[in-house]
Amino acid sequence: MKKTYFLLFALAFFAVDTDAQIIDDDFESYTPGSMGSQNPSVWRTWSGGFDTGEDLIVEFGVANSGDQSGAVQDGGVQDVILQLGNLTSGTYTLQFQMYVYQDATGYFNIQGEVPAGPVAGVFNSGNIYFNETGATPGVGLEDSTGATWVYPENQWFPVTIVFDLSATTYQMSVDGVLAHPSPVPFAADNTLGGIDFFSVNANNLYNIDDVLFVDGVLSTESFDKTSFSVYPNPVKNILNVKTREAVNKISVYNVLGKLVHSSTPNSISPTVNMAAFKSGVYFVEVTIGNATKTVKVIR
C-alpha cells in the first residue's frame, strides 16, 4: 500500500513539468576570466581550441541572477559556440538573458551541424544584430529576414527561440515580443547545432546569463516566470532556490508525500534550511504567481 501511494505521489509531481532541461547555466560555478575548458560539453570556440582569446569571458559583478555572467566584448576576437547537440528531430526552446550596453552592438546566429573540430560555418539563420551599425540603439535586425524588434539598453531582457525540427524552423521573441511573426525555415541544413555568439565589430559589448535549453515548447510567460534552479544538490544544510521572479510559496515533501516544510518568502531567490531534515529524497515545490513546478532534491 505504501509503495502504491509513493508511486502515485511521484507521478503527480513529475507530471507538473514534463519539459526536460538539457542546459541550465547561470555561470555561477565558473572561475572568472576565460571560460576555457571549464564546461566543454556546453561552451566551445569556433576554432575548437580553449584559452585562445575566442573564449567566453566569465565576468563577476554583472549578472541577471547571482554574481556572474558571460561577456562578449569588442574587437572581433571572441567567437563562442553554445552547443545544442546537433539535433535533427523534436521541438526545443532556448532562452537566455541578454544585456546590451548603451550604444553598443550585440550579435549571434544559429548554427547547423557543429563538428568536433574547427567550425566551417553552417548558417541556419541570418546575422542577428542588436544595434547593427551603432546608429540604431535599442533596435535589433535579422538581415536575412528583415525582421526588426526593440530591446532595452543597459538592462537584462530575455531572448527566446523555439525550434521545430520536424519543420526545420525557428521563431524568436525578444523581451517577450515576437520578432518573427511566423516561423523561419532553417537556411542551410536540418540540424540544430548551436548558437554562435560573436564579437562582430569594435562596437560590440554584451553579456548573457541564465541560459536554459529545454525539450518542448514553453510559452514566454510560463518559461520566464517559473524557470528556477536549486543548488547544491545533494544539499547538506542550506538549499538555494535561484529565480528571476519573487517566489510566493515553497513546499517540501518527503517520499511518502508528507509536507515537511512550508514557507511564503515573497522574494527572489530565497533559501530553505534543510539542516534538520533526515537524509533522503525530497520534492521541493516552488510556486511563482499561478504556476508551480517541482524538483527532486537529495539531502
N, C-alpha and C positions, 0 to 999 in steps of 0.2 A: 504493500500500500504506500509506503513511504517513497519507494523508488518511482512509482507511477506519479505521485504528486510532484516530485522533483522534475521529472521529465516534462510534465505539463507546464510547470513554472518556467523552466528554461526555455521551452519553445515559445511561450508567451513573450518572454523578454527579448529573445533574439529575433522575433518577428517584428519588433518595433522598428528596426532599421536593417534592412536586408542589403543595403548598398555597401559593398566591401571596400574598405580603404586600402588602396595599393601603395600610395605615398602620403605621408603626413609629416611634413618637415617644417619645423618652426625655427631652425637654426640655433636653438639654444644649447645643443650638445657639442657644438664645434669650438675649436680653438680659434680666436680671432686672427685675422690675417688671411693668407691664401687658403682657399678651400683644399687645394692639393688633392690628395688621395683619402681624405677623411671619410668620404661616402661615395666610393667609385661606382656602386651599382645605381646610384641616382644622378650624381653630378660628374660630368667629364668635360673635356675640352674638345674643340673642333679638331685639333691635331692628334688628340688621343693621349698626349703627354700630361704630366702634372708638374706644378710649380714652374710653369713656362712663361708666366705673365698673362696667359689666356684665362687662368682660373677665376672663378667667382671669388670675390673678397668678402669674407665674413666680417661684418662691421659691428662693433659694440657701441651701444648708445643710440642707435637708430633702429626702431622696431615698431611693428604694428602690435605685437604682443611680446612679452618678455623683454629682453635686453638686446637681442641681436637680429640682424637680417643679412641678406646677401646684396652686395653692391656691385653694379656695373658702371664703371666710371668712364672718363673721356679718353680720347686718343686712338680709338680704333684698334686696340690691342686685345682686350678681353673678348673671348668667343666661347661661350659656355653652353653645353647641351644638358638640358633636363631630360633624362632618358625615360621614355614612357613604354618601352618594352617591345617595339616592333610588332604591334598588334594588328591583326587583319580581320578580326570579327568582334562583334559585340558593340555595346554603347557605353561610353565613358564620359565623365565630367571632370574637367580640370579647373581648379580655381587657385589663384594666388592673389595676394595683396601687393599693390604696386604703389610706389611713391616716386613721382617725377618732380624734381626740383624746379623752382620758378625759372622760367625762360629756358630750361634745359630740354634735352631730347631723350626720349626713350624708344626702344626698338626690340622687336622679336619677330620670329617667323616660325611656322610649323614645318618640321622636317618629316620626310618619308623615312624609308628604311635607314637606320643608323648602323654602320658596320662596326666591327670590333676595333679597327684601326682608324686612321685619319678619315674624316668625313669629306666626301667629294661634293655633297650638297644635292639633296633631293627636295625641292621646294614645293610642298603641298599647299602653301599659301603664298600670297604676295608679301611684300615688305609691310609690316605692321608698325607704323610710326606713331609716336606721341610728340607733337610739335616738330614735324619733319625737318624743316629748314631753320628753325629758331625764330621764324617770323609768325608762327601760329600757336602761341602758347595756349594751353588748355584745349587744343583741338587735335584729335587723332585722325589718321588716314591709313587705309589699306590700299596700296597703289593699284593692285590688280583688279579690285572690285569697285573702287571708287567710294567705298563705304567710309563715312566720317562719323565722329562722335565727339562729345565733350567730356572732359575729366577735370577734377580739381587739382591745382598745383599745390605743392608743399603740403600734401595731405594724403593719407592712405586711402586707397579705393580698391574694390575687388574687380578682377578680370576673370570672367567665367567663360569657358569654352566647352560646348557639348559636341562630342564626336560620335557620329553614327557610322560605324564601319561597314554595315550592310549596304548603306547607300554611298559610302565613302564621302561623307560631307562633314562640315563643321559649322557651328553657329556660335558667335561670340557676343557677350554682353559686357559693357564697361560701366562700372559704378551703378549696376542694377538696371541699365537700359540697353536694349538690344542694339548692337552696332550693325548686325546683319539681319535685315527684316526676314530673310528666308535663308535656309541652309546653303552653304557654299560648297561646290564639289572640290574634292582634292585635285590639285593641278598636275601631279606628277605620277604617283603610284597609289596603290590601295592600302598602304601601310602607315600606321601611326608610330613613328619612331621617336620623336621628341620635340622639344621646344628649344630653339636657338636664341639665347639671349646674347646680343652682340653689342659691343661698343661701336656704334655705327659711325660716329664722327667726333670731332673735338668738342662739340657742344653736348655730348651725351653724358647724362648723370641721372641714374635712377637706382632704386632699391626694390627688392622683392622679399616677401615674408609669407609665412603661413601657407605653404604650398600643399594643396590637397588634390589627390587624384583618386577617383573612386569609380567603381564598376556600377554603371547605371546612370539614369537621368534624374537630376535633382532640380527642383525649382530654385530660382535665385533666392527667394525668401527663406525657404527651409534650409538651403545649403549655407547661407550666410549666418543665420541666427543660431542654428543648432549644432554647427561644427564645433567640436571640442576635443581635447586630448587630456589624458591623465598621466601623471608620472610622479615618482618612479613606479614601475610595475614589474616585478613584485615590490610591494611597499612595506616598510618597517614601521614607520611612525606617521609622518605627515604625507597625505596624498594631495597633490596639486591638481586642480582642475583648471586647465587653460581654456579660456573662451574669449570671444570678441564682444559678446553681449552680456548683460547682467544675468546671473543665474537666479531664478526665482526660488527654486527648491532643489535640494539634494536628498535622495533617499537611498539607503544602503540596506540590501537584503542578504541574508546568508543563503546557503544552498537549499534549505528547507522552505524558503520563502518568507522567513520571519524578518520583519523590519527591525534592524538593529541600530539604525541612526536616521535621524531626520532633521534637516535644518533649512532655514529660509534666508540665505545670505544676502540676496538682492544686491549683489556686487559682481564685478567682472573678476574672473579667475580666482575663485575662493579656494579654500583648503578644507580637508577633512582630517581630523585627528583620529587615526586608527591604531594608536599605540596600545590601547586596552583590548583590542579585538583578538580573538583566538586565531591561530594560524589556520588558513583555509582559503576557500574561494568565496568571493563576494560579488554581488551585482550592484553597480553604482548607477542609479537612475538620476539623470540631470534634466531638469525642466527649465526651458527658456521660453518665455511667452506661452504660447499654446502648444509648443512642440516638446516632446520628451524623447530622449534617447538613453540607451543603457550600454554600459561596457562591463566586461568581466575583469576583476582585479584579484590578484593573489596577495595574501598577507602572510 
